[in-house]
Amino acid sequence: MSSVATTEPAIARGTRASIRGRMQDALPKIVLAPSFAITVIFVYGFILWTIYLSFTNSKTFPSYAITGARSYQRLWRWTFESDPPSSWYTSITNMGIFGVLYIGICLALGLFLAILLDQKIRGEGILRPIFLYPMALSFIVTGVAWKWFLDPGLGLEQTLHQFGWTSFHFDWIKNKDFVIYTVVIAGVWQASGFVMAMFLAGLRGIDGEIMKAAQIDGATTVQLYRRIIIPLLRPIFLSAFIVLAHMAIKSYDLVVALTSGGPGGSAWLPSNFMYEYTFKRNEMAVGSASAVIMLMTISAIIVPYLYSELKEKGR
């Protein structure tokens, strides 16, 4: 009788422990479930909805009848047949110019600043926040500030004229052939400090014994960076490239705040084209098609990166 009484509480305790363990395992899933559902619906759900709309004839309001790839045909027909070049042709051309210069200059300038700060110079604790501060600003603030600075009637040109340098002219922000380069200037100013911080963290993580051994073997400073340090920073380069490419492709507010699209839309990027055609020109299908192309471009960059990272972890 006593053995039965002893066994029953033990079974009850085991049952309670099992229930408690299952509840502890389920609690994180329960907490994350609302966020997961919201992400699935409002991110991936709307991505699928945009893809669907790109194959319809939607104008001001969505149309549910699939009409094929006419929207994509219109985009690329405008690109190859329009004379003068269409706004989509201008957008993808600007994307190429902006992307190459923005990513390239940010990587080069960020690495240069990181190498300088890695020399244990005086005032490093002050310089780091100064270089990083632009990244704390929104693209709207950056665009407005640079618009004032580059405006010939308000900023740099007007200031130098007041100091007597009347022959100086810098009207890129009003010149349709050069306005995209002002977007590059503002973008580089904002993002290069962030890239510098990434490279600086990578430099500080390199084992000092490797560099000391190379110096003992007679390696010069240039050879040390070219053959050892910079190759070791390859993962940082790749991560910075992914971040910058993503920022470049989705840039919208910087262009609007800085140039208002430029003279005749000459500073448009694909994101500006998408917004204009979707919400202002009542061409929802065409805007959706341009958004899908942007998504494909980002995916073409991010998916190989994720694949290489997962493959590396698997090894």
Secondary structure, DSSP 8 states (H G I E B T S, - for coil): -HHHHHHHHHHHHHHHHHHHHHHHHHHHHHHHHHHHHHHIIIIIIHHHHHHHHHTBT-SSS---SB--SHHHHHHHHHHHH-SS--HHHHHHHHHHHHHHHHHHHHHHHHHHHHHHHTT--TTHHHHHHHHHGGGGS-HHHHHHHHHHHH-TTTSHHHHHHHTT-TT----GGG-TTTHHHHHHHHHHHHHHHHHHHHHHHHHHTS-HHHHHHHHHTT--HHHHIIIIIHHHTHHHHHHHHHHHHHHHHT--HHHHHHHTT-GGGTT--HHHHHHIIIIIS--HHHHHHHHHHHHHHHHHHHHHHHHHHHHHHH-
